């Protein structure tokens, strides 16, 4: 895994695809609320749904659906360093 900047967005790059850090960070901050995350990101709810499903495919199984405190902290740190 490595990080990259695609269209001014921080992403995690894996062999099989990318995870949009900002989408995942906002989705978790909104307590898995797709509509609220979409509103904050100014994108369609289906876009958030797709990005979250893609992240679930690429990240370890319990990372998103389980206790997300560690992931949220890591994403906040990554976003802070990126900004």
C-alpha positions as CSV (number, residue, x, y, z in Angstrom):
1,X,0.0,0.0,0.0
2,X,1.1,3.6,-0.7
3,X,-0.6,7.0,-0.6
4,X,-1.2,9.2,-3.6
5,X,-2.8,12.4,-4.5
6,X,-5.5,12.0,-7.2
7,X,-7.6,15.0,-8.2
8,X,-6.5,16.8,-5.0
9,X,-7.7,13.9,-2.8
10,X,-5.6,11.7,-0.6
11,X,-6.0,8.0,-1.5
12,X,-4.5,4.7,-0.3
13,X,-3.3,2.8,-3.4
14,X,-3.4,-1.0,-3.3
15,X,-2.6,-3.5,-6.1
16,X,-6.4,-4.0,-6.7
17,X,-7.6,-0.4,-6.4
18,X,-7.7,2.8,-4.3
19,X,-9.5,3.9,-1.1
20,X,-10.6,7.5,-0.9
21,X,-9.4,8.7,2.6
22,X,-11.7,11.7,2.8
23,X,-14.9,9.7,1.9
24,X,-14.0,7.0,4.5
25,X,-13.1,9.6,7.1
26,X,-16.4,11.5,6.7
27,X,-18.5,8.3,6.5
28,X,-17.1,7.1,9.8
29,X,-17.4,10.6,11.4
30,X,-21.1,10.5,10.4
31,X,-21.4,7.1,12.1
32,X,-21.9,5.2,8.9
33,X,-24.6,7.6,7.6
34,X,-24.5,7.5,3.8
35,X,-26.8,10.4,3.3
36,X,-25.0,12.7,5.8
37,X,-21.6,11.7,4.4
38,X,-22.8,12.4,0.8
39,X,-24.2,15.8,1.9
40,X,-20.9,16.8,3.6
41,X,-18.8,15.6,0.6
42,X,-21.2,17.2,-2.0
43,X,-21.5,14.0,-3.9
44,X,-24.4,11.5,-4.6
45,X,-25.2,8.9,-2.0
46,X,-24.4,6.2,-4.5
47,X,-20.9,7.6,-4.9
48,X,-20.3,7.2,-1.1
49,X,-21.9,3.7,-1.2
50,X,-19.5,2.7,-4.0
51,X,-16.4,4.1,-2.3
52,X,-17.2,2.5,1.0
53,X,-17.9,-0.9,-0.6
54,X,-14.6,-0.6,-2.4
55,X,-12.8,0.2,0.9
56,X,-14.5,-2.8,2.5
57,X,-13.1,-5.0,-0.3
58,X,-9.6,-3.7,0.1
59,X,-9.2,-3.2,3.8
60,X,-9.3,-6.0,6.4
61,X,-12.9,-7.2,7.1
62,X,-13.4,-5.8,10.5
63,X,-11.7,-2.5,9.8
64,X,-14.9,-0.6,8.7
65,X,-17.7,-2.5,10.2
66,X,-16.2,-3.2,13.7
67,X,-14.9,-0.7,16.2
68,X,-13.7,2.1,14.0
69,X,-11.8,4.2,16.5
70,X,-8.3,3.2,15.3
71,X,-9.3,3.6,11.7
72,X,-10.9,7.0,12.3
73,X,-7.8,8.2,14.2
74,X,-5.5,7.0,11.4
75,X,-7.6,8.7,8.7
76,X,-7.7,11.9,10.7
77,X,-3.9,11.9,11.1
78,X,-3.4,11.1,7.4
79,X,-5.8,13.9,6.4
80,X,-4.0,16.4,8.8
81,X,-0.6,15.5,7.4
82,X,-2.0,15.8,3.8
83,X,-3.5,19.2,4.4
